[in-house]
């Protein structure tokens, strides 16, 4: 199977028929480069470049490529930025971020997912990624502040530790709401408070907590 061709066709589809035409050149380049087929389960290879979420281990999902693009684009990333990701999952979104920014810190609740993603990202040569296993609600205070925070699982409300750990002028992209339907928000921190910049309807798996 020619995965490069299928990946190129997916990006053309996103940019032609959806708002992908508004993506920054850095986001498009990252989507074009990262081999999504390496991040899906072996029995899902034929669907790896469909524009939809796919199941992975631990009852989690790898997000729809278009949604990955939207979330990454809304962060307005620069090469010198440091980003915190909550919910490593397969590591696909992590790789997209690592293509653009200086450092990515990612927290995954499920150790098997964290270990698998870490091994794959190491194999692919990403040296600017740190993956930890833990409760993402609390963020990673020792490495704060972050220029961007991306949450790839739904929450009922924005976790206060993440708000504190976002740098002034930084952006947070996060799905908020109940199981049936969430709103994907892009916030910017201004004078210590979060201001809504963008919003869209989405559906994500929940943020898992210890205890």
N, C-alpha and C positions, 0 to 999 in steps of 0.2 A: 504494500500500500504506500502511495506517495504522500506522506504526511505533510511535507513542505507545501505541496500543491493544495491539499485540503485546508491547511492553515491559511494560506494566502486567499483562498476562496472565502473562508469565514470572515477574514478581515475586510475583504471587499464587500461582503454582504452587510456587515455591521456599518461600514462607512457609507454605503449607498442607500440603504433602506431604513437606517435608524439614525440616532443623533451622533453616531460615531464620527460623522463628518466634522463634528465640533471638537473631537479629541485633539489634544496637543500632539505634536509630532513625536515627542518622547513616549507618550502612551501608545501611540500606534506602533512605533518601533519596537517597544517591549512586547506587545501582543504578537507582532510578526516574528519575533525571535524565540520566545519561550515555547518549548515543545510540549503542548498540553497533553499529548498522548502518553507522555512518560508519567503523568500525575494521576491518571485514571486507573481503575481496576482492569486487569487483563481481559476480562469478559466484556468490557465496555470500549475496547479500542476502536471498533467500527463507528462508535458515536462520539469519539473524543473531540471532533471538530464540529459537532452540532452546536448550535447556539442555545444551549440549555444546560441546566444544572444536572449533575450526574451523581449517583450514590457512590460513596467510598466506605471504608471501614468505620466501625464504631457508630453506625447509624447516622453518619454525617454526610455532607455533600461537597462537591467541588462546584463552585458557583458558575452561573451562566457567563460566558466570556463577555457579553455586552455589559452585564452588571459589573464585572471586574473592571472593565474599561471606564464605566461611569464613575465608580467609586474612586479609582485611581486618578481620574481626570479632575474630580472635584477637590482632591487634596492640593492641587496646584503645586506640585513638587518641583524642587530645585535640586541640582546635583549635590549640594552641600548639606541637604536636609538629613535629619535623623527621624525615623518613623517607628512608631509602636503599632504592631498588629495584634489584635485580640482574636484568636481562633486561627491557628496555622492551617489546620485541616490537612489537605494533600500537600501544601506548600506551593501551589500554583500562584496564588495571589502574592505570596512572599517573593517568589522569583520575579514577578512583574515589578514589584517595588524595588527589588535589589538591582534591577536593570537601570533604574533611574536615579536612586539616591545613594548617599554615602554609607548609611548604616540602617539596617532593619532589625528591630528587636521584636520577636514574635513569641506569644504565649499560647500554648495548647493544653487543654484540659486532659486529653487522653494521651497517656504516655506512648502507646504503640504508634499513634499518628505522629507525635512529635519526633520519635526516633526514626520513623520511616522518612518523614520529610527532611530531617536533618541529614540523613545518609544520602538521599537523592540530591539535595542542594549541594552537598559537599562534592558528590560525584560530578555535578555539572559545573563545578568551579566557582561557586558563589562564596567568596571569603568575607563578605560584608554582612553576613546574617548570623544572628544569635537566636537560637530557639530554646525556650525553657518550658517545662511542664508545670502547670499551676492553675490557680484561679484567676482568670483574666479580669475579673471585676476590680481587683486591687491594682492592676497595671504593673508597672515596674519602676517604683519610686527612685531606686538608686541610680537609674540612668536618665531620669527626668531633668529638665523639661524636653519634650519632643516637639519638633516642628509640625508633625502630622500624626494623627492617631486614626487607625481604621479598625472598625469592629465588624467582623464577618459573621456575627450571630445576633439574633434579636434580643432586645432588652425592654423592660417595661418603662424604664426611664434612664437617662444618662447616668452612669456610675459616677459619683462625686469624686473618687480618686482619679479617674481619667480626666475629668475637667481640670483638676488641680495640676495634673502632670502635663497638660497641654501648654506650650509656650505662648506668650502674648503674641498675637498675630498669626498663630498657628491654626490649622484646620483639623476638624474631626468629622469623619464620615461614619454614620452609625444608623442601623435600622431600629426604630423604636415602635412598640405597639404590641397588641395581643397576637396569639398564634395565627388567627385567620388572615390578618392583613396588617402589615406594618408600613410605616412611612420611613423612607430612607432620607435622612437629613444630612446636609453638609453645614457645619457650624464653623464660624471663625471666632476666635477669642479676642475680644476688644475690651480694654479696660477691665480685665478680670472676669468678664461675663461672655457667655456664648450667644452669638447672633446668628440666626438662620440665614443662609445664603441660597441654598437649593433644597428641593424636596421632590420625592418620587415614590410611587407605590411599589412595594417589593414583598417578598416572602422568604424568610430565613429560618434556619434551625435556631433554638434558643441558646442563650449563654448559660453554660453549666457552672454550678457553684459547688464548693466543698461544703459538706454539712447540710 
